[in-house]
Amino acid sequence: MKPSTELFKLIKSLSKSEKRFFKLMSALQDGDKNYLKIFDFIDSRASYSEEDLKDFFRDETFIKHLPSEKNHLYKLILKSLRLFHGEESISSVLKQEIKNVEVLFNRALLKECEKFLVRAKILAQQHEEFYYWFELISWEKKLLENAYESGDFTKSIEKLIEEEEYVISRLRNLAEYQMIYSKIDLVFRSGGFTRTENEIKVVDDIADYHLIKGQNTALSIRASSMCYYIKGLCAASKRDYNQSFIFFNKTREILDKNEFIKIDLGQRYVMTLSHLLRCYIENKNFDKASQLIHDLRSLEGLKGFTSTEISLKIFTRSSVLELMLFHSIGEFKKSVLLLPEIERKQKIFGDKVSKEQEVLLTYYKAYNCFGSGDYKKALFYLNNILNDNEQKLRQDIYSFSRIFNLILHYELGNIDLLDYLIKSAGRYFSKNDRLNTIELTFIKYFRKLSRAIENSERLLIFEMLKQELDELFLDEKQKVVLEYFNIGAWLTSKIYKITFSEAIKSELELNSTA
């Protein structure tokens, strides 16, 4: 293994229980255990240095072949983790059961082999693990061949062939849904929403696919949950949160009614709740959104929701959405209180936090600070996004950060900078093909704002911009900007000389009485 931090990261990811199990497993081995010395050294360090490791063990013979020792340790840790978590996932259990079937078959212990096979098939059927189910049928065929050689013709090969065809059809069906999901997921991860005709066509083609629009096209519970999940993503990418809620709620119902499948699809369940939460926020159902944040976080530690990856998803999704919830109701002072804990957990998870979630958290931290009046700290966070050269991921965030940046610099009084920033933003939008009506309108009026001298002149510009935006927002596609920055409320705050928070709350009250 070449010098890297891979071994360090693996060791640091271990829990106390996992470390204890690794040490117990190592105690059962005979011979030299130089790998344990390396393990203890790395475990005791806050950061990794190959030179420090070599220097510490300079008098040890094994240091001459350190790469092989590290590689051996890495493999032993993985083996230990497989044994420690062997009963946690159904796929791990089925792998072990199939191995038992193989061992017993090779020893000609056929009756015992059949017992394990029958038990494993029941598990595979309950959990719709079609791949393992298919492999178990292959072993059942071998047992059937042996039975025929012994003159036992009580079992029918035709029934087994029918079962095999049944399993293959479901495997193919599930694989096709996975392919469709990959396409809509790419749309969602790259842009976050659809605005251009090309983006809309891609989503419409997915929604119109026969497995998505047809009835009874999903041949299994897994496929059915994925079908509704895909429908939910299609609706969400077009900002149709009423339809999105219906589809994601259906996904949740399917998983809740099938506990075995829900446990296996823990990540999908977490993401389903996250999307439902977004629907509640966008539809102004804030009480249910708050309850769902609690429901989402309460999953952690339950069966099927114990992995680091799922813990990470629960943390990042619930944090982003809780910030979004407070921002939507203008409670920036409450959201400020969330930042220390969010940043503490981000530090614990380190580079395990995905780039997408890191960008989202950073953006909403900036928005949070802006809403609470801490413009300098807001700029600190926003600059982390603006200085990023990301070209593919969540271009919605990177685009609207440019608009946010203009507003932020205006609030900071950096009027002399506005002309340069407006040109820079315009170049970015043109280069990335994201110069839409909202962006054009905003840049047009901010150019006027950068040249205005009198407060009365600026007030008139704010009023004209708000009037034009209100007309544009009659088109649902144009309202997407409001999900990232409530420009309408900000303009209201400037026109009526109230805080941004007060403007948002006033807007909510007005809409509730309308």
C-alpha positions, 0 to 999 in steps of 0.5 A, a space after each residue: 500500500 503506497 503512503 496514504 491516509 487510507 489506513 489512518 481513515 479506516 482505523 479512525 472510523 472504528 467505534 470502541 466496540 469495533 476496536 475491541 472486537 479487532 483486538 479480541 480477534 487478533 488475540 486468537 492468532 499465533 505468531 508475531 503481531 507487528 500489525 497490532 503495533 502499527 494499529 496502536 500507533 495510528 490509533 493514538 495519533 490525531 493525524 497521520 505521518 508516514 515519516 513519524 511512523 517509520 521513525 517510531 519503529 526505526 529499530 523494528 525489523 518489520 519497518 523494512 517491509 512496512 507497505 506489506 504490513 500496512 496492507 495486511 493490517 488493512 485487510 485484517 481490519 476489514 475482515 474483523 468488520 465483516 465478522 462484527 457486522 455480519 448479522 446486521 444486513 440481510 445481504 451479509 446473512 445471505 452471503 454466509 448462508 450461501 457459503 454454508 450451503 456450498 461447504 455442506 454440498 461439497 462435503 456431500 452432506 446433502 440433507 443438511 445442505 437442503 435445510 440451510 438452502 430452504 432457510 436461506 430461500 425464505 429469507 431471500 423471498 421475504 427481503 426480495 433479495 432476487 440476486 441471492 434468490 437466483 443463486 440459491 436456485 442454482 444450488 437447488 438445481 444441483 441438489 435436484 441432480 443428486 436426488 435424480 441420481 439417487 432415484 428420487 424423482 419427487 421434486 419437479 424441475 419444471 417448478 424450479 424453472 418457473 421459479 427461476 424465470 419469476 426471479 429473473 423477470 424481477 431482477 430485470 425489472 428492478 435493474 431497469 428502474 435503477 437505470 431510470 433512477 440514475 438518470 433523474 438523480 443526475 438531473 437532480 444532483 447537477 441542477 437541483 431543478 429544471 428551468 431550460 427547455 432541455 432540462 424539462 424535456 429530460 425530466 418529461 421523458 423520464 416521467 413518460 417512460 412506460 415503467 413510470 407512467 404505466 400501471 402495475 409495471 413494478 413487479 416487486 415491492 422494491 421496484 414499486 418503492 423506487 417507481 414512486 420515488 422516481 415520480 417524486 423526484 421528477 415532480 420535485 425537479 419541476 417544483 410541483 411539491 403537491 405531486 411530489 408529496 403524493 409520490 414520496 408519501 406513497 414511497 413511505 407508505 410502501 416501506 412502512 408496510 414492509 419492514 423487511 424491505 424498509 430495513 434493507 433500504 434504510 438510505 432510501 427511507 431517509 431520503 424519502 423523509 427528507 423529500 417529504 420534509 422539503 414538500 412540507 416547507 415549500 407548502 408552508 406546512 411548518 408544524 408538520 415539517 418540524 415534526 418530521 425533522 424529529 421523526 427523521 432524527 429518531 431513526 438513527 440507531 434503529 435496526 437498518 439505520 446504524 451505519 455511518 453513511 446513514 448517520 451522515 445522511 440523517 445529520 446533513 439532510 435534517 440540518 439543511 432542512 431545519 435551517 431552511 425551515 427557520 429561514 422560511 418563517 424568518 426565525 434567523 435568531 433561532 437558526 443561529 443557535 443551530 450553527 455551533 452544533 452543526 459545525 461540531 458534527 461536521 468536524 467529527 464527520 470530516 471529509 465523509 460529508 459529501 460535496 453536495 451537502 457541504 455546499 448546501 450547508 455552507 450556503 444556508 449558513 451564509 443565508 442564516 448570517 445574512 438574515 441575522 444581520 451578520 453580513 461579514 460572516 455571511 460573506 465569509 461563508 458565501 466566498 467558500 462557494 464563490 471561490 469553488 470551481 465546481 462545474 457539474 454539481 448543484 449549479 443552482 446553488 452556485 448560480 444563485 450565490 451570484 445574486 446573493 453576493 450582489 445583495 450582500 455587498 450592497 448591504 455591506 455598503 460596497 457600492 464601488 464593487 457592485 459594477 465589477 461584481 455585476 459584470 462578473 455575475 453576468 459572465 458566469 451566467 452566460 458561460 454556464 447557460 443560466 442567464 434566465 429572465 430573473 437573472 437578467 432582470 436582477 442584473 439590470 436593476 442592480 446596475 442602476 442601483 450601483 449608479 444611484 446616489 440619492 436614497 430616494 432614487 434607490 427607493 424607486 429602483 427597489 419599488 420598480 424591481 419588486 413590481 417587475 419581479 412580482 409579475 415574473 413570479 406569476 410564472 411558477 418556473 421563475 419562482 424557483 429563486 425564492 427557494 434560495 433567497 426570498 428576494 421579494 421579502 428583501 425588497 420589502 424590507 428595503 422599501 418599508 425600512 424593516 428587517 429582513 426577518 420582519 418582512 418574511 413574517 409579514 409576507 407569511 401573515 399576508 399569504 395566510 389571510 389571502 
